[in-house]
Amino acid sequence: MQIPKFAFHKLLVLLVSSQYFRQASTAPLQLPNKVCQKAGVAILGAGVAGITTAQALSNASLTDFVILEYLPRVGGRVAHTDFGRKPDGSPYLVELGANWVQGLGTPPGPENPIWTLAKKYQLANTYSDYDSIETFNETGAVDFTGLLDEYEDAFTTFGQDAGYILTDNLQDRTARSGLSLAGWKPEKDPAAQAAEWWSYDFEYANPPEQASHEFTAINYVGEDFQYAA
Ligand SMILES: Cc1cc2nc3c(=O)[nH]c(=O)nc-3n(C[C@H](O)[C@H](O)[C@H](O)COP(=O)(O)OP(=O)(O)OC[C@H]3O[C@@H](n4cnc5c(N)ncnc54)[C@H](O)[C@@H]3O)c2cc1C
């Protein structure tokens, strides 16, 4: 594969050789060559998908591949940074992207491969109990978790409606419209808006106004049920 010189200057090319995967180390990547002349397989992006692809090739003894990565690091949306200071002066480490292994997998179904990796490398983790939530308003602790249940009920209808959009080949709409048609109308209730933020914006990184009804449902199904525990 020929990489033009002008592209090389704009695109940081991590030429990750199969040797890197054999070493399986966290050492900084070495650039074996400045220009890749030829490769059997070009993997675009060194996020978890690209790295997994490379690992699969390496496991199958296919070593003639190259990963092209724009950023000066691997990991893509799995990334962390230092934040603030602990009492001992060292920085806290916070995740900027993926934090949770969602859905571990239930036998006899497949195990979530990220969970397999987490166990292999003995990652410290904490179980997130989404049924144990405390809610507050400007006066202090106020229980409005019932609104989370109301949202969930509307979201069930929302999911069914997404199915009709797909099977009947209907016009997609915003997730906001879909939620409203499903009976969820939080406009005049700040507590409902907080419940919606927790249930929607926090999960999908966009407000419902900026997202598709259909693809919210697809995202939800893919994320929550593929390895649903
Ligand atoms: C804030 C946040 C929180 C998340 N929380 C979770 C979570 O808790 N649990 C979970 O399972 N998932 C979570 N995710 C999702 C998860 O991080 C992603 O699904 C996953 O990391 C995507 O991996 P990927 O390899 O498909 O893509 P990416 O990680 O996006 O990797 C793509 C790579 O390709 C590179 N690239 C793109 N275009 C080019 C180009 N033209 N040339 C060269 N390189 C290019 C990018 O720089 C990037 O490194 C979260 C995501 C975000 C943003």
The ligand as an ORCA input file, in Angstrom:
! r2SCAN-3c Opt
* xyz 0 1
  C     -17.717      9.472     26.575
  C     -17.865      8.021     26.122
  C     -18.221      7.061     27.059
  C     -18.343      5.735     26.665
  N     -18.677      4.796     27.612
  C     -18.686      3.490     27.272
  C     -18.860      2.489     28.271
  O     -18.992      2.796     29.448
  N     -18.878      1.197     27.895
  C     -18.722      0.828     26.572
  O     -18.745     -0.363     26.270
  N     -18.549      1.760     25.599
  C     -18.508      3.067     25.936
  N     -18.287      4.006     24.975
  C     -18.196      3.565     23.591
  C     -16.821      2.961     23.299
  O     -15.791      3.796     23.793
  C     -16.713      2.838     21.771
  O     -17.819      2.085     21.273
  C     -15.458      2.140     21.315
  O     -14.309      2.627     21.995
  C     -15.351      2.326     19.804
  O     -14.213      1.656     19.336
  P     -13.888      1.702     17.798
  O     -12.572      1.031     17.628
  O     -15.047      1.182     17.019
  O     -13.815      3.250     17.431
  P     -12.851      4.388     18.024
  O     -12.458      4.119     19.433
  O     -13.520      5.672     17.719
  O     -11.542      4.214     17.149
  C     -11.445      4.734     15.852
  C     -10.008      5.176     15.664
  O      -9.861      5.532     14.303
  C      -9.115      6.728     14.229
  N      -9.479      7.360     12.987
  C     -10.692      7.843     12.640
  N     -10.647      8.344     11.390
  C      -9.395      8.150     10.961
  C      -8.733      8.454      9.737
  N      -9.377      9.044      8.719
  N      -7.439      8.125      9.615
  C      -6.775      7.527     10.639
  N      -7.345      7.212     11.815
  C      -8.644      7.526     11.968
  C      -9.495      7.508     15.446
  O      -8.511      8.465     15.801
  C      -9.638      6.398     16.483
  O      -8.443      6.165     17.188
  C     -18.134      5.350     25.324
  C     -17.771      6.328     24.381
  C     -17.624      7.643     24.782
  C     -17.186      8.677     23.750
*
